Every structure is written in C-alpha cells, then in structure tokens.
Amino acid sequence: MITDPMALLALLIAAATPILFAALGEMVVERAGVLNLGVEGMMITGALAGFAAAHATGSPTVGFVAAALAGAALSLIFAVLTLGLLTNQVATGLALTLFGLGLTAMFGRPYEGVKAPPVRFDWVIWAGLAMVPLLWWWLNRSRSGLVLRAVGENHEAAHGLGYPVRALRLAAIAFGGAMAGVGGAYISIARVLQWTEGMTAGAGWIAVAIVVFAGWSPWGVLAGAWLFGGVTVLHLRAQAAGFAVPTQLLAASPYLATILALVLISARAKFSRSGAGSAPGSLGQTFHATR
Amino acid sequence: MDRRTLLASAAGLATLAALPVRAQAIEPLKVGFIYVGPVGDGGWSYQHDLARQAIEKTYGDKIKTTYIESVPEGADAERALTQLALAGNKLIFATSFGFMDAVINVAKKFPDVKFEHATGYKRADNVSTYDARFYEGRAVIGTIAGLMTKSNKIGYIGSFPIPEVVQGINSAFLAARKVNPSVEMKVVWVSSWFDPAKEADAAAALIAEGVDVFMQHTDSTAPLAKAQEAGVYGFGQASDMANFKPKPRISSIIDNWTPYYTRRVGAVLDGTWKSEGVWLGIGDGEVEIGEITDAVPADVKAKAEAVKDALAKGELHPFTGPLKKQDGSDWLADGQKATDEELSGMNFFVEGITAQLPS
C-alpha cells in the first residue's frame, strides 16, 4: 500500500482537503487586508453544523451547504465587530475561535456518539482543487479580484478611488467563513464520520500558518496544504508499514516549516521590489473612512 | 442606624441564635475536581466525572463537590487549583499527569487542604498520587485480539511513547502472542491525546497494512468509526464506548475511579487520610473490562475472562519471565516478575515487536 505512489497521492490530496479549503478562504480574507484568526472557530462550527444537517437530512451535500452557511454566519459576527465597530482584528479573531469552540461544545452534546454512514465525497476534494486555479485567475486576471487586492494593499487609496472598502471586506470575510466551514465539515462528515467536541484540534491554526507560508498565493496555499496535510498522513502510513520514523520531528514539522517560511518571506520582502510574496499592505489595520 | 435596620438585624440575630449548635459539626466537606478535558469527551475526563457523581450519591449531604473542566496543563491549572482551595474545598482531585507541578505548588500554600493527583509521582504531606494498572486491562484485550485476528496482524494507536503507553503495547502483544504465536503488532504514534482526524487517519493506515483488530491509547472514538467503516475490530478506551457495540467495539477497558474516590473521601471524613501513592488494577476494581460482545466466539470470551480472573486474583502478572527485550538482551529470568519501578520507567519494546520505539 505504502509503495503504490498513485494511492499515496490520492491519500495525500484527501488528507489536505480540510486545511486547503480553510487556507484558501483565509487567503482571500487577508488579500482584502483583513486578518481573521477565527478560522479554528469557524471550522469547528462548520464541522458541527455540517454533521448535524447531514444527519438530519441523510444528505451529505446538504451537510456541506449548511456548514458553509454556518461558517459564514459566524464570520459575520467578526465582520460586524471589526468593520462596523472598528475593534482590533487580532483580539476579535481570537475571541471568535473561543466562541466557536464553546458554542459547538454546548450544541454538540446531543450528537456525541451519533454515527454517520460512510460515504465517498470525491466531489468535495475536486472542488477544493478546482478552487486553486479559479482563485488565482480571479485575483490576477479579473477586475473585481484586482479591486479586492487594491483594498488590501492600501485601503485609503482604494477608498479615495471610490471603491467600497467595507462592502468588499464583508464579502471576503463571509467567503472565508464559508470555506472554513466546508473544511471543518469535511473532517466530521468524510474523515472521522462523527461529531466530537474540539475535533478540529488546531487545523484552523495550521491553515492560518499556511497562508503566510504560501506568500498569499493560491498555488502556494496548495503546496502548503499538501506539505502539511501530506506529511502527517504519510508519516502515519510509514509508521504502520514499519519504517522507523522520528515521531517528535514529524510532530514538530508544521511549526518548523512555518518558521522557515517566515524567514523566507522576510528575506523575499527585503530583496524583491515588486512586493510579491509579502503581506498585503493594509493587513490587520482598522479602516475608518475619514473623507 | 434607622429603626428598620435595627429590627432587621435583631431578627437576624434571633434566627442565628435559634440555630442548633450542631450546625458547625455537620458543615459538609467540600471536594473539588479539575479536569484536563470536557466532561463530554466520552473518555478520560468523563470517567473521572462519573466517579464524582458517584461519591455525591454515596455521601449525600456530608459532602459538596465542584469541578472545573477543560483546564489546560500549566499556569491555568495553578489558578484553578488556587480558586478551589480559596473556595473552601478541603480535598481536591487533580486528574491529569500534566497538573503535577501545579498541585505541588498550590499544596505548599494550603497545608490544610488535601490533594490527590492522578498518574503523577510527586508527593508531599498533603499530596497523594494514584494511578491505574491499565496494562492489566491490555493483557485481557490483547488475548481477544490475538484470537480474533484472521490476518495475524494486530495494531496499536499510541499517543506518546511514555512508560504508561509502552507498558500497554508490550502487555497487549505478550498476551496476544501467548494465544497466537504467529501474531504481529503494528504501532502508529499520533503525538496527541486527542486529535480525532489524526486518530482516524492512524486507524486507516493500520487497516491499509492488513490489520484487522486494533487497540488505542488515545481519547476519541474516531478509530472505532474507522473500524466500523472497514469491518475490522477495535476496543473502547478509558470509557465503555458502548455506542459501537456489538462491533466494531468487541470489548473495552474502563477506568473506574469510583472505589478510590469513595475511599479517599471517607478517609478525610473520619480523619484517617494520609499521603500515599497507590497503583491499582483489575483486582481493586479500578480497571474494568467492558462487556465482551457476541461478535466474539464463546471460547475466545472464556479465555479472555480466565486471564481477567487470574489477574484479579493476583495469580498472573502480565510481565513474567522468561522475557527478552526487543534487542535480544535478557530482561526477566524464568518466573521473575517485573517490579513496579521497572514498569514505571519502561522505555523499550519486548522481543517480537518489530516496530521501532521512538527514542
């Protein structure tokens, strides 16, 4: 099994799906100049809402749609606070994660121990992969994508040109929430086949790290998701096959990769004049239209 | 002071005076608990909370319990313990290994409060430690696994390579080998106590390698959900995990803390509590084997129950020589039993396990 490269590739792609969705969503949010650290909270909300809806209707597809809506709904709380009330984005994002974890712990109680029928969800995996070129095209070749980037790079200038900064950011945040929700639902519906409190277990934080690692590009996000998600699953497979693998090193690998990426990014930012691969200029800054 | 206040105070004093003097003597003993996970984890913390509810039933209004759940190991634990001590709890159970230093620090500040720390090894005059011989339970389910496997490949999902987990892997393997000499053990480490997605992936990895019966030393039911999907067998861990009966869950190891908690509360109530360190197993009722379901043939069930009874009576020790270590060096001579000290520092696999133990 471990020696069949095609089977391993399929495994890796499937394993990377939850963080791919969440990271692509967060990348769009950050490209709009907003830093939402609530990914873990939105993922876990999607995991529960998706599982509950799939369980109630018997349709996993309905589950994924419900998860997207639930993730988006939670992200709107963040949007109201940061865009409307101008709260600090970092603190609000952290609060959103805690809120999501607590909320799902409470509402998830009836679903503890409920089993889901195993089904295949290849279409979700393909949808995740298709998102990569689509988002690349949108951010680099479409008018609306370029406007979104302008908002993220310099919101004062974008506002001066008459672009609706807050409306675009609201849309980006909701999109990020929906993507995180779908990623979370993939964990509960397709991977673990049940609901368990706290089941995303830090996947949202890995997604946030991947966005940085990827230098805010969709292809980089795909590479990061495959690397982080793939390393984990390959490492488990290698152990099962009896290879001696240093477990501590592999457990630390996502964090090591993140540190390496941060070093590379700061170096790239220093030496590149185009600004490619560096953070959007207005990332994390509160926007308040004064004119 | 106006008249109304004066009257109210007088009424209050009169009420106080009317109370029986015995009121102070039957002031309930306050007992506090801190848990590392949510009470709804369906495993480790859930079992500790069942024991808390049981002592409430047993002692009624003689005691009053409170708990704090999902306490991270570290500074937060110290805060939670201090909070419980300040609230008047005179006996406090700290139910995770990682609370160890926090317990010792807080115990210094509250010499009149008694602390009980699960699975740790640091004690003081007002700090006891208690642990369970999970490896005895592993010998029972290892017997079942060795007899139930058709592929002769059994698997183990480990959290961290610490002695407690290594004991379990060795014990399960030795018991399986005893009843099935051609059995092989495959081991996967997930580097977490609780990560359902990773646990599910680990189960899938074992299944892909041809494993058809596996055990776990992690806290979620995700591996059982995978076992169900693949049509292989698994076991409940820490809690019965009865939702997965009759299969894939064919039996379970249950941590039953009720007898110990009942005894320790009783000792505080009658003034006989003193600091000690205990390590209890099947014979003490602290480690239980959950129902062996009908998916298991009667003769296999009988063999597993014979192992359980022998362990309970103390006639069988899972680690009895002759035994060699994985590298072929001698460990226990014929008839020699492993000492508790050797077990609590166990950092090697026994001969016959081919998986490598991460150093």
Boltz contact constraints between the chains, C-beta under 6 A:
constraints:
  - contact:
      token1: [A, 1]
      token2: [B, 208]
      max_distance: 6.0
  - contact:
      token1: [A, 105]
      token2: [B, 38]
      max_distance: 6.0
  - contact:
      token1: [A, 112]
      token2: [B, 40]
      max_distance: 6.0
  - contact:
      token1: [A, 112]
      token2: [B, 42]
      max_distance: 6.0
  - contact:
      token1: [A, 113]
      token2: [B, 243]
      max_distance: 6.0
  - contact:
      token1: [A, 118]
      token2: [B, 229]
      max_distance: 6.0
  - contact:
      token1: [A, 187]
      token2: [B, 197]
      max_distance: 6.0
  - contact:
      token1: [A, 191]
      token2: [B, 197]
      max_distance: 6.0
  - contact:
      token1: [A, 191]
      token2: [B, 200]
      max_distance: 6.0
  - contact:
      token1: [A, 192]
      token2: [B, 196]
      max_distance: 6.0
  - contact:
      token1: [A, 192]
      token2: [B, 197]
      max_distance: 6.0
  - contact:
      token1: [A, 192]
      token2: [B, 200]
      max_distance: 6.0
  - contact:
      token1: [A, 192]
      token2: [B, 222]
      max_distance: 6.0
  - contact:
      token1: [A, 193]
      token2: [B, 225]
      max_distance: 6.0
  - contact:
      token1: [A, 194]
      token2: [B, 225]
      max_distance: 6.0
  - contact:
      token1: [A, 196]
      token2: [B, 196]
      max_distance: 6.0
  - contact:
      token1: [A, 196]
      token2: [B, 220]
      max_distance: 6.0
  - contact:
      token1: [A, 197]
      token2: [B, 38]
      max_distance: 6.0
  - contact:
      token1: [A, 197]
      token2: [B, 40]
      max_distance: 6.0
  - contact:
      token1: [A, 199]
      token2: [B, 196]
      max_distance: 6.0
  - contact:
      token1: [A, 201]
      token2: [B, 195]
      max_distance: 6.0
  - contact:
      token1: [A, 233]
      token2: [B, 201]
      max_distance: 6.0
  - contact:
      token1: [A, 236]
      token2: [B, 188]
      max_distance: 6.0
  - contact:
      token1: [A, 236]
      token2: [B, 201]
      max_distance: 6.0
  - contact:
      token1: [A, 236]
      token2: [B, 202]
      max_distance: 6.0
  - contact:
      token1: [A, 236]
      token2: [B, 205]
      max_distance: 6.0
  - contact:
      token1: [A, 237]
      token2: [B, 205]
      max_distance: 6.0
  - contact:
      token1: [A, 239]
      token2: [B, 188]
      max_distance: 6.0
  - contact:
      token1: [A, 240]
      token2: [B, 186]
      max_distance: 6.0
  - contact:
      token1: [A, 240]
      token2: [B, 188]
      max_distance: 6.0
  - contact:
      token1: [A, 240]
      token2: [B, 205]
      max_distance: 6.0
  - contact:
      token1: [A, 240]
      token2: [B, 206]
      max_distance: 6.0
  - contact:
      token1: [A, 240]
      token2: [B, 209]
      max_distance: 6.0
  - contact:
      token1: [A, 241]
      token2: [B, 209]
      max_distance: 6.0
  - contact:
      token1: [A, 242]
      token2: [B, 354]
      max_distance: 6.0
  - contact:
      token1: [A, 244]
      token2: [B, 356]
      max_distance: 6.0
  - contact:
      token1: [A, 247]
      token2: [B, 189]
      max_distance: 6.0
  - contact:
      token1: [A, 247]
      token2: [B, 191]
      max_distance: 6.0
  - contact:
      token1: [A, 247]
      token2: [B, 358]
      max_distance: 6.0
  - contact:
      token1: [A, 251]
      token2: [B, 191]
      max_distance: 6.0
